[in-house]
Amino acid sequence: MIQRSLGHHGPLVSPVGLGTMSWPGCRFGHRNAPDQAVSPSDAVAMVRTALDLGITLFDTAEGYGCGLAEEHLGAALDEAGRPDNVTIVTKIGPLFDSEKLEGRACNLSRNHVFERVERSLRRLRVNQLDVLLAHWPDPLTPIEETMQAVADLKSAGKISHFGVSNFPNDLLASAIACGPVLCNQLPCSLADRSIEDGRREFCLAHNIGIMAYSPIGKGVLSGKYDTTHLPPPEDYRHQRPHFRENFESNLLLARRIRQVANDFSTSPVAVALAWTLHLPGITVAIPGAKSPEQIHDHAAAVELLENPSLLTALDTISPPESSGSGT
């Protein structure tokens, strides 16, 4: 699989990564009972499949399953021999429900960052984090304090690169003024065009890589949902615009995607991913997976980028230069 540089002087990574929030039991802030969560063997199977297909970037966070995703990812990479070209991205900052005080939802203070980095290192079974991201902004901590903590962690050899996630341009600019920021992880799909509100252009102008999350629109672009077939009632996606106020328009997009997929003998998932990946500035897309079979569809998207006719067809679904909502 081809490789792309993540940000300015960042590591070379595959255009498609493996996200771990979709692993059973690994939704943010929730750790299910063992019989309802991803098993170690399932995690190993997905990691091995990803590696066999040339996927080298693995995205996780301390919040996914309250550390469970990090634990299983670290163990699975050990089982797979931990290839030298693997890049692990993890995220810290948001607080679990039991930790929230006076409504504070995120903590990027120096002491908290140091403490959580140590926990992630242990769970991932590494001495240095390849890429550490601030998962969400923390309005109560000056960005200068966070960036100084990052600089000290780099000096101590605890992290190699630092990036952010869900940062608006003004806060990202303040962070850049304090030190290097490798990337910004943002939602981006045909069902969520909010990145076009200036954030993609800002990252391009400042050589900041973009990691696109939810590139299949929380699954609504996969073609498997309609008004009679929805995620389970308890699924968090029922609280997202993808399956609420934007559902009908997203179903129309899904039908257009399926037509393109049929025309090119591929899957709707691969087409939806290819659309995101061919946007200028997008370094890597990080779809989640619950099975090895889904990862094959993800990897197929990279091959589609080499087909000019398909790229033209993608623009007929929704031109990349137009803007939209759907956050």
TORRO-264756 format. One record per residue: residue in three letters; x, y, z of N, C-alpha, C, O in turn. Coordinates in steps of 0.02 Angstrom, whole numbers, plus 50000, padded with zeros to 5 digits. Layout:
# TORRO-264756
ALAXYZXYZXYZXYZ
...
This chain:
# TORRO-264756
MET500424994150000500005000050000500445006350000500965006450033
ILE500225011449963500605017649962500635020650032500235019050075
GLN501115025150041501205028450106501175035950096501365038550044
ARG500935039450147500905046750146501235049350209501235046150262
SER501525055350204501835058450262501285061850303500895065850277
LEU501255060150367500765063150412501025069850436501445070150481
GLY500775075250407501005081850427501705083250401501985079450361
HIS501995088750425502665090850403503195086950442503225087450503
HIS503595083050406504115078950438503835073650485504165071650533
GLY503215071550472502925066350513503075059450487503425058750436
PRO502835054250520502965047450497502595045850433502075048950418
LEU502855041150394502495038650336501965033650359502115029050397
VAL501355034650336500795030450358500385028350298500405031550245
SER500005023050306499535020950254498955025950250498765028650302
PRO498675027050191498115031750185497495029650224497095033850243
VAL497415023150235496875020650276497165017750340497645013850338
GLY496885019750396497105016950461496575012350488496055011250457
LEU496705009650547496215005550582496015009150646496425010050691
GLY495385011250650495125014350711494865009050758494615003850736
THR494915010350823494735005350873494115007150914493905003150957
MET493805012950902493215014650941492625010150925492175009250965
SER492635007350864492085002950844492154995850871491684991850866
TRP492724994250901492784987750931492244986850984492134991451024
PRO491904981250986491374980251036491614981851107492144979551129
GLY491214985951142491384987651210491884993251217492114994651272
CYS492064996551161492595001651164492335008651147492725013051130
ARG491685009751153491425016551145491695020951201491855018451255
PHE491745027451188492065031851237491725031451306491115031951312
GLY492155030551356491925030951425491545024951451491285025151506
HIS491505019651411491125013651431491555007451423491865006451371
ARG491575003351475491914996951471491404991551487491194990851545
ASN491214987651437490714982551445491004976451480491614975751488
ALA490564972051502490774965651529491154961851475491034962851415
PRO491624957351495492034953851446491644950351391491864950051334
ASP491054947551408490674943951357490324948651308490034946351259
GLN490344955151321490034960051276490554964551243490374969351209
ALA491184963151254491714967351228492154963351180492124957251178
VAL492554966951142493014963651095493474958951134493724960651188
SER493584953051107494024948251140494734949251117494844952051063
PRO495234947151156495924947751133496044944351065496414946951023
SER495734938551055495834935050991495534938850933495824938950878
ASP494954942050943494654946050890495094952150873495174953850815
ALA495374955250925495814960950913496434958750873496644962250828
VAL496714953050891497294950550855497114949250782497504950950737
ALA496534946250769496324944750701496264951150660496464951250602
MET495974956350689495894962650652496564966050639496684968650585
VAL496994966050689497654969150681498064965350629498384968450587
ARG498064958750631498434954750582498174956050511498554956650464
THR497514956250504497224957550439497444964350413497634965050354
ALA497404969450456497614976150436498344976150413498504978950360
LEU498774972950451499484972750433499594969050367499994971250326
ASP499244963550358499314959650296499104963750234499364962650180
LEU498634968350244498384972450189498794978850179498644982850135
GLY499304979850220499734985650213499534991650255499814997050247
ILE499054990750300498854996150344499364996750401499504991850435
THR499625002750410500165003650460499985008550515500365009250563
LEU499415012050509499215016850561498635014050602498135011750574
PHE498705014250668498195011750713497995017350761498415020250795
ASP497355018850762497105024550800496695022150860496245018050853
THR496855024850919496505022950979496465028951026496635034551006
ALA496245027851087496205033251136496115030151205495855024651212
GLU496335033751256496235031151324495495030451340495305026251381
GLY495075034551308494365034351322493995028551292493445026951315
TYR494265025251241493905019851208493895013651252494385010151260
GLY493305012551281493245006951328493615008151392493805003451427
CYS493725014651410494095016351471494775012651473494955009651523
GLY495125012851417495785009751413495785002851381496325000251365
LEU495204999851370495174993051343495464992751273495834988051257
ALA495294997551230495554997451161496314997851161496644994351122
GLU496595002251202497325002651206497624996051229498114993651200
GLU497324992951279497584986651305497594981251251498104977951241
HIS497034980551217496984975251165497424976851105497724972351076
LEU497474983351087497904985051031498634983651047498994980851005
GLY498854985451107499544984151126499704976651126500224974551102
ALA499244972751153499354965551156499334962451085499734958051070
ALA498874964951043498824962150975499444963750934499674959550895
LEU499714969750941500324971450904500914967350928501334965350888
ASP500944965950992501474961451017501394954550986501884951450965
GLU500774952150983500644945450955500844945250881501064940150856
ALA500764950950846500924951350775501654952850762501854953450704
GLY502044953450814502754954850805502944962050803503534963750796
ARG502454966450810502554973750813503044976050758503614977850772
PRO502804976150695503244978350640503514985450650503184989550682
ASP504104986750623504434993150633504064998950600504125004650622
ASN503664997550548503345002950512502665004850540502305008850509
VAL502475002150596501825003650627501845010350663502325011950697
THR501315014250654501225020550690500595020050732500055018850706
ILE500665021050798500105020950844499925028150862500355032050882
VAL499295029850854499035036350874498565035250933498095031250928
THR498675038850987498195038451042498035045551066498385050351051
LYS497495046051105497225052551123497065052851197496865047951228
ILE497165058751226497015059851297496635066451304496605070451258
GLY496355067551364496035073851379495345073351408495235075351465
PRO494855070651370494165070251396494125066151460494475061151468
LEU493685068351504493605065051569493015060251567492505061551535
PHE493095054751602492545050051609492025053051657492175057751694
ASP491415050251655490875053151695491055053651769490895058651802
SER491395048551795491565048551867492095053751885492185055251944
GLU492435056451834492975061251847492755068551838493105073151859
LYS492185069551807491975076351792491785080151855491385077851895
LEU492095085951863491955090251921491715097051896492025100251854
GLU491145099151924490855105651907490785106551832490905112051805
GLY490605101151798490475101551727491075101251682491005101651621
ARG491685100651710492275100451668492295093751631492265088451661
ALA492355094151564492325088151523493005086051496493075080451471
CYS493505090451499494155088951470494705092151512494615097651539
ASN495265088751518495825091251559496475090251521496705084651511
LEU496775095851500497425095651467497945099351508498435101951481
SER497845099451574498335102651617498975098351620498965092451604
ARG499515101451640500165098051639500155091451678500345086351651
ASN499925091651740499945085551781499505080051752499695074151752
HIS498925082051726498475077051698498775073851635498735067851626
VAL499065078051592499375075351531499935070451549499975065051519
PHE500355072251597500905067851616500625061251643500875055851625
GLU500125061651685499845055551715499535050951663499645044951664
ARG499155053851616498805049851567499285046951514499165041451489
VAL499815050451498500305047651453500615041351482500715036451447
GLU500775041551546501055035551578500585029651574500795024051563
ARG499945030951584499455025451580499415022651509499395016551500
SER499415027051460499385024751391500005020751372499955015751336
LEU500575022951395501195019251381501145012051407501345007351373
ARG500895011351468500835004651497500345000351458500484994551443
ARG499765003151442499254999151408499474997151338499324991651315
LEU499825001651304500045000251236500704996351233500924994251180
ARG501014995351291501624991451298502204994451258502574990851224
VAL502285000951263502825004451228503175009151277502905010751330
ASN503775011251258504145016151298504045023251272504185028151306
GLN503815023751209503695030251179503075029951135502985025251096
LEU502635035051141502045035451099502245038551032502575043751030
ASP502035035350977502205038050911501875044850900502205049750882
VAL501215045150910500845051450902500345052050959499915047750967
LEU500405057350997499925058851050499495064651028499745069751005
LEU498825063851034498375069251016497995071751078497815067851122
ALA497885078251080497405081151127496715079751097496555082451044
HIS496315075651129495695073051099495185078551087494845078551035
TRP495115083151132494655088851126494985094951159495425094051201
PRO494775100951141495035106951176494835106951250494315104151269
ASP495245110051290495105111051361495085118551374495615121751378
PRO494495121451380494445128751387494715131351454494795137351462
LEU494845126851502495065129051568495825128851576496085131251626
THR496185126151528496915125851531497205129951474497045128751416
PRO497635134651489497965138451435498335133651388498675129051411
ILE498285134751324498615130351276499365130451286499715125651270
GLU499625136051311500345136551324500565131351376501115128551370
GLU500145130051426500325125051477500335118051446500785114151460
THR499845116651405499825110051373500435109051328500745103851329
MET500595114151288501145113551241501815112951276502275109651252
GLN501885116151334502505115451373502565108351400503105105451402
ALA502005105551422502005098651446502215093951389502585089151399
VAL501955095351329502135091251271502885091751257503205086651244
ALA503155097751259503875098651247504285094751297504795091751280
ASP504065094851360504435091251412504385083651402504855080051415
LEU503805081351380503715074251367504145071951309504415066451309
LYS504215076251259504665074651203505385074251227505755069651208
SER505585079051268506275079051293506415072851335506975070351336
ALA505905070451369505975064451411505925058051370506005052551398
GLY505795058651305505735052651263505085048951270505035043151250
LYS504575052151298503935048751309503485049051247503085044451236
ILE503545054251206503155054751145503605056951088504105060451099
SER503425054951028503815056950969503505062950934503855067750916
HIS502835062750924502485068150890501855070050929501575066050966
PHE501645076350920501035078750953500565081750902500775085350857
GLY499925080150909499415083150867498795084550908498795083650969
VAL498275086650874497645088350909497065084950873497145082050819
SER496485085350903495875082550875495305087250892495235089550949
ASN494895088750842494315093050852494485100250872494085103450906
PHE495065102650852495275109450870495035114350816495125113050757
PRO494725119950836494565125250788495205128850767495725128250800
ASN495155132750714495755135950686496095140650735496705140850737
ASP495705144550773496025149450817496435146050872496975148350888
LEU496165140750900496535137150952497135133450923497665133050954
LEU497045130750863497595127350830498155132350815498745130650822
ALA497985138350794498485143550781498875145250845499475146250842
SER498525145550901498855146950965499335141350984499875142551010
ALA499135135150969499565129450984500185129650941500745128450965
ILE500095131050876500665131350830501165136650852501775135750843
ALA500925142050880501375147350903501815145150960502335148150973
CYS501615139750994501995137251052502455131451035502935130051071
GLY502325128050980502725122150963502425118350905501885119950882
PRO502775113150882502545109250824501895105550838501805102550891
VAL501435105750790500815101950792500785097950727500755100750673
LEU500785091350733500855087050675500215086650634500235086750573
CYS499635086150667499015084750631498415087050672498465088350732
ASN497855087350638497215088550671496745082950648496665081850589
GLN496445079550696495975074150680495275076950681495035079550731
LEU494935076550623494295079850613493805075150578494015070750541
PRO493155076050590492665072050552492655074250480492685080250465
CYS492605069450434492585071150363492285065450324492565059950323
SER491725066750292491405061750248490895065450205490765071350215
LEU490615061850158490075064650119489475066650162489085070950143
ALA489425063550221488865065150266489045070650316488615072850354
ASP489665072750317489885078050363490415082250328490995080250325
ARG490205087850302490655092150263490895098150304491135103050275
SER490845097850369491015103650411491755105550406491935111250421
ILE492175100950384492885102350377492995107750323493525110950322
GLU492515108750279492575113650226492455120750250492505125450211
ASP492285121650314492165128350341492825131850360492845135650408
GLY493345130450322493985133750333494515129550367495105131250365
ARG494315123950397494805120050435495285116050389495875115550403
ARG495015113350335495445109850289495955114550257496545112950250
GLU495725120450237496165125350206496695127750255497265128750235
PHE496515128650318496995130750369497555125650376498145127350378
CYS497355119350381497855114050389498315113650328498915112750335
LEU498025114250269498425114150208498935119850209499525118850192
ALA498715125750229499155131650229499725131050278500255134050269
HIS499625127150332500125126650385500475119850387500795118150437
ASN500405115950333500735109350329500555104750387500975101050412
ILE499925105050407499675100850461499265095150429498795096350392
GLY499445088950445499085083350418498375082950446498245085250501
ILE497935080050407497245079150429497105071650433497185068050384
MET496885069450491496645062650501495885063050501495585065850547
ALA495575060050451494845060350444494515054750482494605048850466
TYR494125056450534493755051250569493025051250547492775056150518
SER492685045750561491995044550537491945045550462491475048850439
PRO492415042750422492395043850350491825040350314491705041650255
ILE491475035850348490895032550318490255035350350489725032350345
GLY490325041250382489735044550409489375040550462488765039850460
LYS489765038050511489475033750564489135027550535488695024650567
GLY489335025550475489045019650443488455020950398488225016450363
VAL488195027050399487585028450360487715028250285487245027350246
LEU488355028950264488515028750193488685021750169488825020750110
SER488655016850213488845010050194488325006650151488465001550119
GLY487715009450150487175006450111486775001250147486294998550118
LYS486944999750209486574994350243485994996850285485624992950315
TYR485905003550289485365006250329484835009550286484975012350233
ASP484215009150308483665012850279483145013950333483275012450392
THR482565016350316482065017950367481805011750403481515012350457
THR481895005850373481664999750405482234995850439482104990950474
HIS482844998050427483424994650457483884999850485484235003350448
LEU483895000450551484285005550586484735002250637484634996350654
PRO485235005950663485635003150718485185001450778484625003950782
PRO485414997150823485004995250881484785001450920485135006550920
PRO484215001250953483945007150988484435010251038484425016351048
GLU484855006151069485325008851119485955011751088486375014451124
ASP486035011351022486635013650988486685021250992486195024850980
TYR487285023751009487385030951017487255034850954487135040950956
ARG487285031550896487205035150833486515038150824486425042650783
HIS486015035750862485355038750858485355045950885484885049650874
GLN485885047850920485945054650946486335059150898486435065050913
ARG486565056550842486965060350795486535062550735486075059050715
PRO486695068450707486305070850649486295066050590485825066050550
HIS486815061850584486845057150529486225052750525485985051150471
PHE485945050950584485365046650587484745050350613484245047150630
ARG484785056950615484205060850638483995065750584483695063750534
GLU484155072150593483905077150546484195076550476483895078950428
ASN484785073450470485095072750403485005065750373485305064150322
PHE484575061750404484535054750384484295053950312484585050150273
GLU483765057550293483495056750225484005058850172484085055450122
SER484335064450183484835066650134485425061850132485725060850078
ASN485595058850188486145054050189485955047550153486385044450122
LEU485325045650158485105039750120485155040950045485315036350007
LEU485025047050023485105048749953485835048149932485995045449879
LEU486285050749974486995050049960487195042649957487585040649914
ALA486935038750004487105031550006486885028049942487235023649917
ARG486305030049915486075027049852486535028949794486685024749751
ARG486765035149793487225037249740487895033549746488195031549696
ILE488115032749807488745029049819488685021849795489135019149764
ARG488105018749811488005011849790488015011149714488275006249687
GLN487735016049678487735015749606488445016149579488625012349533
VAL488855020649607489555020949586489915014449601490305011949560
ALA489785011749660490095005349680489914999749631490334995849611
ASN489284999549611489064994449563489414995449495489614990649463
ASP489475001749475489785003149410490515001049407490774999249354
PHE490845001249465491564999749467491714993149504492294991749521
SER491194989149515491274982549546491664982749611492134978949621
THR491454987249654491774987749720491224988849772490634988249756
SER491414990349833490924990949887490764998349900491175002649887
PRO490164999849925489995006749944490475009549996490645015449994
VAL490705005450042491175007750093491815010150061492075015450079
ALA492075006350013492695008249979492595014849942493045019049941
VAL492015015749911491885021949874491845027849921492135033149908
ALA491485027049977491425032550025492105034450053492245040450062
LEU492525029650067493195031050092493625034450039493995039150054
ALA493565032149977493965035149924493785042449914494215046549901
TRP493135044149922492935051149916493305055449967493575060649951
THR493315053150029493665056950082494415057350067494715062650075
LEU494705051850047495435051550037495675055749979496255057849978
HIS495245057149930495485061049873495405068549883495575072449838
LEU495145070649941495125077749957495835080249971496195077050010
PRO496055085749942496715088449958496785089950033496335092850063
GLY497335087850061497475089050131497325083250177497585082850232
ILE496915078550154496755072650195497335067750190497465065050136
THR497675066550245498235061850244497995054650252498215050150215
VAL497555053650299497345046850315496615047050339496405051750372
ALA496245041850321495565040850347495585035050396495935030150384
ILE495215035650450495245030550502494545027650516494235029250567
PRO494305023450471493675020050485493755015050541494285012150551
GLY493215014050577493215008750627493045002150595492795001850540
ALA493194996750631493034990050606492844985550664493104986150719
LYS492374981150650492174976150700492364969050679492264964250716
SER492634968550618492824961850594493364962550541493434967850510
PRO493764957250531494264957350477493974958650409494284961850366
GLU493364956150397493054956950331492964964350313493054966250256
GLN492774968450362492674975550348493324978950329493324983650290
ILE493884976550355494524979650342494724978750269495074982950241
HIS494514973250238494654972250166494324977750125494624980150077
ASP493714979650142493374985150106493754991650115493804995650068
HIS494014992850175494384998950189495014999350145495155004550115
ALA495384993850143496004993850104495874994750030496274997649994
ALA495294992250006495134992749935495055000049913495145001549854
ALA494895004549959494805011549942495445014649914495415018949870
VAL496015012449937496655015349915496775013749841497015018049804
GLU496595007749820496675005949750496225010149705496405011649648
LEU495645012049730495185016049690495465022949673495285025949623
LEU495915025449715496205032049703496625032249640496775037549614
GLU496815026449614497225026149554496805025649490497075024949436
ASN496145026049498495685025349441495385032249425494925034449459
PRO495635035749373495385042449357494635042649343494295047449361
SER494375037449311493665037349296493245037149359492715040249364
LEU493485033349409493125033049471493155039649508492655041749538
LEU493725043049507493775049549540493295054549509493005058649544
THR493225054249444492735058549411492025056949434491625061449446
ALA491885050449440491225048349464491095050649535490535052349553
LEU491625050649577491545053049646491315060249648490905062149690
ASP491585064349602491395071349602490675072449582490375077649598
THR490375067649548489675068249530489215066949590488645069049591
ILE489475063349640489075062049700488985068549739488435070349758
SER489545071949750489535078349786490225081449776490705078849803
PRO490275086849737490935089649721491335091449783491055094249830
PRO491985089749784492385090949844492485098249862492625099849919
GLU492405102749813492505109749829491895113149860491935118749885
SER491315109749859490725112649890490725111449964491065106949988
SER490355115450001490345114850073489685112350096489185112750060
GLY489665109650156489025107050181489035106650256489535107950288
SER488465104750283488405104050355488415096750373488775092850343
GLY488015094850422487975087850442488435086050499488615080250506
THR488635090950540489095089550595488765085250647489085083550697
